[in-house]
Amino acid sequence: MDIQRTGTLDTVSKAHRNTSRRDVTAPAVDDQDFSQTDALRGALDNLPSSRPDKVREARKLAENVEYPPVKTMRQISDLLAVKMQGPLAM
């Protein structure tokens, strides 16, 4: 197998790597402020395990025999049939 190079790069389009070091110093552990993490942890701990309004909405939809609509079910079944048959079936 013979691989031919077709594209050429001029010297302007080549990426140049900056090798100079930057003077970056990370703050010391003692200098970092973690005061907001305690508040965030408290807020997360106080979240309810479920959202009652969403549970109510889901139950309402589950009781509805016309949900999901027939049109949506047909579209989903058509997509599944196409996927199961593969791209050559069309």
N, C-alpha and C positions, 0 to 999 in steps of 0.2 A: 504494500500500500504506500503510495507516494503522496505526501501531504504538501501542497503548495501554499505558500503564503500569498494572499491576494491583496491585503490592505497594507498601506504604508503609513507610518506616523511621522509627521514632521517634528522638528525640535520644539516648536511652539506648543504643540498639543500634549507633549509629555508632561506628566505630573512630576513635580519636584518635591522631594521630601525635605521638610524642615528639620534639620538635625540639631539645631541649637536647643539647649536645655532651658526650660522655664523655671523660674524660681517660685515653685508652688509649695507652700507649707500648709499642712492640714492643721486645723485647730487642735490643741491638746484636749484630751478627754475631759479634763477638769474645766475647760472653757466652754464646753458644749452645754446648750440649754435644753433640758428634757422636761421642762415644766408642763408643756402641752401634752406630752404623752400620757401623763396621769389622767388628765381630763378626757382624753380620747379613750383610754382604757375604761374609764367610768361610764362614758356614753355607750360604748360597745357592750359593756356588761348589763346595761339597763334596757337594751333592745328586747322587744318581745320575741318569743320563739316563732310566732306566726302573726300574720296581719289579719285581724278579724274581718276587715272589709273585703279583703281578697278571698278569704275562705268562704264568706257569704256569697260572693260573686261566683266562685267556682261551683258551689253547691247548686246555685240557681241554674247555671249552665248544664250541670250534670242531670238535673231533673227535666230539662227541656228535651223532649224526644226529637225535635226538629233542629237540634244543634249537634254538630255543625251542619250547615245547609247541604242539601243533596248535591248542588253544583260543586261545592268545595270537595266533597267526598269523591265525586266523579273525576275531578281534575287530579286529585291525589292518586286515585287508582290508575288513571291513565299514565301518569308519570312513573308509577311503580312498574306498570306493565312494560313500558318502554325500557326502563332500567334492567328488568329481568330478562328481556329478550335480547338486549344488546343493540349496538348501533347499526348492525346489518339488517335488522328486522324491518326498518323503515323503507 
